[in-house]
Amino acid sequence: MRYRVRHSTTYTYDDHVSDSLGIAHLVPRELPWQHVSSYDVVVAPTPGDLAHDVDYHGNTVTYFQVTEPHDVLVIEATSEVSVEVSPVPGHALDTPWERLRPLVDPGLPGAWSVTDFALASAQVEQVAAAKAYAAESFTRGRPVGEAVADLMHRIHADVDYDPTATTVTSTVDDILDKRAGVCQDFAHLTLACLRTHGLAGRYVSGYLATEPAPGQERVVGADASHAWVAVWLGLDEDGVDQWLAFDPTNDQWVGDRYVTVAWGRDYGDVPPVKGVIFTEARKSTLRVAVDVEPLG
C-alpha cells in the first residue's frame, strides 16, 4: 500500500512567543518493509534553524528554532510511504517465551542490543500489578506467539478506549486502576506486562490508515497518530533481530495499514512534537490534524 501522510500541529498563544525550540518525530522510518519516497517538514513562522538528524534508536528527528515573535506556531509534515506486510517469523513464534529474556540470559545472541527495551522506563514502570495481570498469559513453556496473542486479546477486552480517562502523564498503575485509556496507554500497559516477565518490547509510534464506513466518503484530517508495540523474538539465521509488531488497541497484528514513524522505550522517547518556549503567555491551545490518504 502507498500512502500520503499529512500531520499538522498548531499551537496558539495568548501573548507573543519570542523563542520556540522544538524537536519533532514526524518523518517515517525507512525499513525493509517500508519505503519513504519523500518527506518535508515545514514550520511557520520560518525558523532560523531547521535540521534533520538520527537519534539513538535510529529515528529521524527534526530540530527547529523560531526566534521571530509569534502567537501562532504551525508544524506541518508531509510524506509519501509504501508499506508491505512484514513477514512474521513463524518458527520464532513457537519459541517458549522464557528463552527470549535478555536480562535473564545475557549470553543470548543479540541480547545486548535490546537490553534497553527490557528495562523499566520513565513511563513504563515494572509494577507488580502488571506482572500479576500478565501471568495468566505467560504460563510456563508457552510459545511466545501464543502468549503474546493471548495478552493482546485480554488487554483489548479488559481496557476501554476512552480519551477522557487518562492524560499524557498517566502511569501503568493508573491504567490498570481505571481499565481505560488511549492507544498510548494500551501500549504502555502491554510493555509493562512484557517487561515484568523479562521480555524486550518497544513502543512504536506512527499512523493507522482508517477506512470509512460503507457508503461514506473519507473525511480528510480525521485520522490521528497511533501507537502499538513490538516484542523481540531473538535473531534469525542471518543474525538479524526479529520483532513481532501488534496493536493491543485494535486487537490485531500490524500489517500494511500501519505507517511506522519512530520507536523507543515509551511515548516520552518519540512524541510527535515537544519543545521549550520563551513567553509571557498564560494560555495556549493545541490543534492536531492528521490525514493518511491511500494512493493505491
N, C-alpha and C positions, 0 to 999 in steps of 0.2 A: 504494500500500500504506500501511496505517496500523499504527503500532507503539506499544506502551507499553514504554519502556526503563527498567529499574531498574539502578542501578550503586551497589553498596555497598562501601565501603572501611573496613576495621577495622584499627587499629593497637593492639597490646597491648605494654605496657612492664613491666619487672620492678621498677620503682620509680615513685613519683609524678612526674608531669609538672606543673610549676607554671604553665607558659605555653606554649600552642601557637598559632603563627601560620601560616595556610595560604592557599594560592592553588589554586583548582580550575578546570579546564576540563571541565565536566560538562553544560553546557546546550547542546543542539544549535543550530546556526545557522539563522536564517530566510533562505531562499534562494528564487530564482524557482521551483525545482523541489522545495522542501521547506518545509512549513509546520509551525511549532511551536504547537500549540493550548494546551499547558500545560506548566509545569515547576515543580519545587520542589527545593530543596537543604536538607536538614536535618542539623544537626551535633549530636552528643551527646558530652559534656555541652553544655548550651545555651551558645552563645558570647555573650560580652558585646558583640561587634560582628560583624555579618554583612551584607555588601553585594554587589550585583552591579554590574559596570561593563563597559566595552568596551575591549579592548586595541588596540594599534597595527594589528593585522591584522583588526580588526572582530569578533573572537571575544568572546562573553560570558564574563566571568571572575567567579568568586565568591571574595571575600576574607572570612576569618573569623579571630577570635581568641578562644581559650578560656583564661580565667585561673583557672577553678575547678580545684583539684588533681584529677588523674585518672590512672589507669593504663590506661584503655581510651579510645580516641577513634574515633568512628564518623562517617563522612560518607556520607549516603545521598541519591542524586539520582534523581528520577523525572520522566519527561517523556512526553508523547504527541505523536507526529510523523506527518505524512502526507508520503510521498515519491513523486514521479513519476520516470519515466525522463527524465533530462536529455537534450535533443536534441543529437545530435552534429553539429557544423558541417561537413557533408560537403565543401563546396568548400574549406574551410580545410585539410582533411586532405591535399589534393593539392599544397599549397604546398611547394616544396623547403625542406628544413629549414634550409639556410644563410640563408634570407631571414627567419628568425624569431629572430635573435640580438640581443638588446637592447644588449649591450655592444659588439658589433662594429659595429652600426648604431644609434647613439644617436638618430638622426633618425627612426627607425621609429615610426609612430604608436603611442602607448601605451607605448613602451619605458621611459620614465622611471618609470612606475608599477610595473614588475616587476623593476627592477634588483636589488633585494634577493634575489630568487629566482634570479638568475643568478650571484650571487657565492658564494664558498665561505662556509660557516657553521661553527660550533663542532663539530658532529658530522658534517658533510658536507664534508670537505676535498677539494680538486680534485687528487687524486693521479694520477700518470702511469699507474698500473696500471688505473685506472678508464677513463681516456681510451683506452688501448690496447684494453681489453675492448670498449668501445662502438663502436670504429672499424669493426668488422665490420658493424654495423647502420647506421651513419651514413656511407654511401658518398655520393660526390659527386652532387648533384642528386636524390637520392631523396626522394619525397614524405614529409612529416613523419609522416603517419598510418601509412604502411608501415614507416618506420624505427622508430617507437616500438613498433609491434606486434611487430616482429622482436626488438627489445631485450627486451620483456616476455616473449616466448616463451623466449628464450635464458636469461634470469635464472631463470625458473621451472624450466627444465630443468637448469641447472647448479648451482643452490643448493638444498641440502636444508633442509627445515623441521625445526629441531632446537632446542628451548628450552634445552638444556644447552650449546650451542656458544658462546654469546656472553653478554655482560652489557649493562647499560644504558650502559656507557661504551665499548663496543667501537667501534673505528674502521673506516673503509671498508677499509683495508688488512687488518685482522683478518678481515673478512667475506670478502674476496677470497681470503685465505690459507686459511681453513677451508672456504669454499664451503658454509656452513651458518649458520643463524640463525633469527630470528623475523620477524614482519611488519615490525617497526621496522627491522631490518637490511635486508630486501628493499627497503624504501622508501629508506633511506639510500644503498644501493648504486646504485639506479636514479637517484636525484637526482645523485649524483656523476657518473654516466655522461652525464646530460643536460647538467649544468652545465659539465663539462670540454669539451663541444662547443659551448658558448655559448648553450644553450637555457635558458629560465627554467622551473624546476619547483618546486612547493611540496609540502610534507609535509602530508598530511591525516589527521586522527585522527577516529575515530568507532566505529561498530559495524556488523557484518555479521550480518544475520539468518540463522541456520543452520536447516537442515531436518533433522528426524530421519530415520533410516533407515526404509525401507518397513516398515510394521507396528509401528514403535516409537513410543512417546509422547514428547512434548517433555520434556526434562529441565530443570526450572526452575533457573536460576542457572548453567547450563553454558556460556553464551556468554562472550565476552571482548571487551575493547577491540580495535580493529583499526586498521591504518594502511595507507594507499595513497598514490598520487602523482597530481598533475595537471600537465600540461605546457601552457605558454602557446602559443596559436595566433594571436596578434595580435588586432586589433579587427574586429568585424563592421561592417556598413554603417551601423549606428546609433552607432558609436563605443564599443561595449561590449566589454570583454575576453572573449575566448573561451578556454576551458580544456578540455582533454581529460583526463578522470579515468580511471585504470586501476589495476588491482590485480596487481602482479607476483607476489605470494604465491600467488594463485589463478589467475593467467594469464587474466584476463578484464577486460572493460570494466566500469566502475562503473555499476550500474543501481539499480532501486528497492528492492533488498535492503540498500542501504548508507545508513546514517544518518550524516550529516556533523555533527561536533561543532565542530571547530576546525581551522585550518590555520596554518602558519608555515614557517620556513626548515628546521627539523628538529624532532626529538622534544623537544629542550630548550625550544622555544618553547611547547609545548602539552601537557605531561604532565597526566594526569588530576588528580593531586594532588601538590603539593610544598609544603615549608614548613620552619619552624625551630621547635625545641622547647627549653625550658629544663628540665633534669632531671639527676638523679644516676644515672639508669638506665644500665645497661651493655648490656642486650639488649632487642631489640624484635622483634615478628613482624608481618607484614603479610598480611592475607587480603582478597581481592577477589572479589566475586560479581557477575556481570552477567547480566541476562535481557532478551532482546529478544523481546517477545511480539507476534505478529501479531494485529491486531484486525480485519482484513478488507481 
